[in-house]
Amino acid sequence: MEFRIKVLFIFLVTSLYSYSQEGIPVYSDYLSDNYYLIHPSMAGAANCAKIRLTARKQWFGQEDAPSLQTLSFNGRIGERSGAGIIVFNDKNGYHSQKGLKLTYAHHIMFSRDEVDLNQLSFGISGGVIQSQLDETQFGATFDPLVFGSIQKDSYFNVDFGASYNYLNFYAHATVQGVIETRRELYTEYESNNLRKYLLSAGYVFGKSESITWEPSVLFQLFDETKQKSIDVNLKAYKNMDFGSLWAALSYRRSFDGAQYSAGNGVASQKLQYITPIIGVNYKNFMFAYTYSQVTGDVKFDTGGYHQITLGVNLFCKKERYDCNCPAIN
């Protein structure tokens, strides 16, 4: 059993660290009306400016458990441009990172009038990220690789992408960490390739006066390690007099796995978890609660991951697009 726990720990740290230490980790935040957080081309794409605040905590009761906070703002500038800003704080055990991203997006409208949605968008983000490694708690045993102090290193990187919104359909493609960056925080063997590819698409079915359904997918690929994962999502909306109620269910599965000892044999397990989300839009305000649960025989902890998202929409246009397109309207 002890061996299985050690193997799982290595598996989880390797998987989650790869997601959380290369810029903003991609969890399920985007499903809380926050596609701008992962796709720079969505800056100013909607008919409202949007402020989103998220706070995520994993493994309650575990010391130095991963946590993430993000604050983003994006909105329209003129008729064809958008801009945004993201600040974030990410902590994972002895490792942490803080960052700031600034975004510019350009939107091309192919519609014949103001209410039909047919928009192609391009966006680019430039950001500064400071990584930190706290070695003060590593112990007194001599190791030439351990300095015994807090090590810091900062680097600059760029994300760019494109989005296409046509009535109830949308698709996004983004490359994060475009620039090869040498960080000298850990060892000389650390890769300078932080590039990650994101592809997502979805469609909204149903009429606005009844429950509408939004299936979507998100695919991730890490260029250096070739790690791949996919999210399969289903979201439901119900319009109310005060705004809307909505809920979502997301299933993430990694294409890569790890082996562990199981009795007299060896079994393998892939990173996968299920994430239910509930939310409410009250007038121009938004609230969402997200819970993620890792599935599989071997787990570091039985607890889940909790996240709260708060949002407000500002400077909304009076005329909305004639479509079921929650991320835009």
Protein Blocks (a to p, Z undefined) as FASTA:
>chain_A
ZZmmmmmmmmmmmmmmmmmmnojaddfkmmnopakmmmmklgokambdcdddddddeheh
iahiacdddddddddehjkbccddddddddehjbccddddddddddddfbfbfkbccddd
dddddddddddddfklnojadcfkbgoiacddddddddddddddehjbccddddehkbac
ddfklbmkbcfbfbdcdddddddedjfklccddddddddddfklopacdddddddddddf
klpadddddddddfbdcdddehjbccddddddddddddddehjbccdddddddedjbdfb
fbdcddddddddehiafbdcddddfklZZ
